[in-house]
Amino acid sequence: MYAQLVETGAKRLKTLEEMSPEEREFQLKVDAETKIEAKNWMPEGYRKTLVRQISQHAHSEVVGMLPEGNWVTRAPSLKRKLQLMAKIQDEAGHGLYLYSAMETLGADRDEEIDKLHAGTVKYSSIFNYPTLSWADMGTVGWLVDGAAIVNQVVLQRTSYGPYSRAMIRICKEESFHQRQGYQILLDMMREGTEEQKEMVQDSINRFWWPSLMMFGPSDDQSPNSQQSMAWKIKRKSNDELRQMFIDQTVPQLEFLGCTAPDPDLKWNEERGHYDFGEIDWQEFYDVLKGNGPCNKERIETRKNAIDGGAWVREAAKVYAEKKQQKQQNAA
Ligand code: 3HC
């Protein structure tokens, strides 16, 4: 695997012969599918790219709560409200698992969250789009969590142990998120008024392309993929995952009786996959640069939440210190 990557002109990858003894031992461990644990030696680059990816994954989970939070008070029934609240609480938990996995690499949670607020690190671009209708709650669950599942199921096999184990737990909950979202759309398409059916199609039109962008730039534009694949942080490339998502989603789209905003989307018998149109990469990079519809609002909301909750963290810290002091005095 590793040798192949080097042969395919992956210029930046060292050959096994060029590696130091520790780097070579590490790479052979990864190639032998041995999980890397926090206490194991690892190349600084491996640690850094994991902190980068896991922290951004955690930020995505937490910022990802905001588009749905917008609809908790306006859910059409108590049942839908409860489902939405359960999903949002799950996302908060996913953020906590991932921040904890990140901390095993020596990263500091407060520092990484400060970087998020300073706009120097990323979170998934999809969360910079507004949720304008109730149908968006269905589409976010079905498409956004659906895309996240495709990525995260594969990430369960990532080479870093704590990340892999966090994924196993997260994937179990994501499946509920996707199913409840699809059910919202199915109910609207089967029992809804003409206006509600149009609401579903409008929602899919707005979220289709940004959901495809969740898998990252095309492989030839991805600066991180080759090394991440060599270290088995990534097990499949961005384009492979995107194609898997499209292939599984189009039949669900057709079952809904809806269409995608892509005239080039059609089954290619020869390839055994769906062909699809060109993604608007200008839009993708504009949103990454902070120029999406909701970037500023999302960060502002996160900053206010962190500032507003400071007293809770302070009180918990004082309580924990007092409890520890008491235990020490009693010992
Ligand atoms: N949004 C924001 N940034 C993105 C992005 C997106 N959709 N896609 C790629 N990027 C960024 C990358 O972070 C990288 O920037 P950086 O070097 O400053 O970190 C740059 O664009 C180039 O992309 P690469 O493909 O080279 O970067 P990666 O190798 O890290 O691949 C990734 C990108 C596929 C998103 C990978 O980081 C990954 O698999 N992350 C874990 C999964 C994840 O974060 N999913 C986000 C959604 S979580 C979610 O949806 C919650 C669910 O419960 C709703």
Residues whose N, C-alpha, C, O or C-beta is under 5 A from the ligand:
A	BS01	3HC	R52 Q53 Q56 H57 S60 E61 G64 K122 Y123 S124 S125 V144 D145 A148 N151 M213 M214 F215 G216 P217 S222 P223 N224 S225 S228
